[in-house]
């Protein structure tokens, strides 16, 4: 009887190792890569619609200059009229899946005008995604500005 109960529990919980990736992991990985690319496009066009849809209501993050933001303040930063991008590209996108969570890292490269000053910058980002019944949602993010030409061991 005990062995039947254990077998039943294994079938109920899938018998999966907690670190095991989901069976359709390549499809989920590509979906997150697409979301990262779409986020860059939304930033370039100063459009908040994408972030309203994909960022969780309780999103918490940090911008490249250290400012802590929530969903509302992040969208405000994206939509600001002070920044006009000539280009904003997400590259070197890597995704690691952990059951219903994923970590995405990428390189953001930006070129444009901020307060009438030309700029060109690169940033490393990390986004934490949770898979919900409504799709993947970003719950946390960190952006780190890369200094030009700096080589640091850590």
Protein Blocks (a to p, Z undefined) as FASTA:
>chain_A
ZZmmmmmmmmmnoopafklccfklmmmmmmmmmmmmmmmmmmmnopaklmmmmpcfkbcc
ddfkopacdfklmmmmmmpckbccfbdcdehiacddehjaccddddddddddeehiacdd
dddddddddddfkbpcdfbdcdddddehiacfZZ
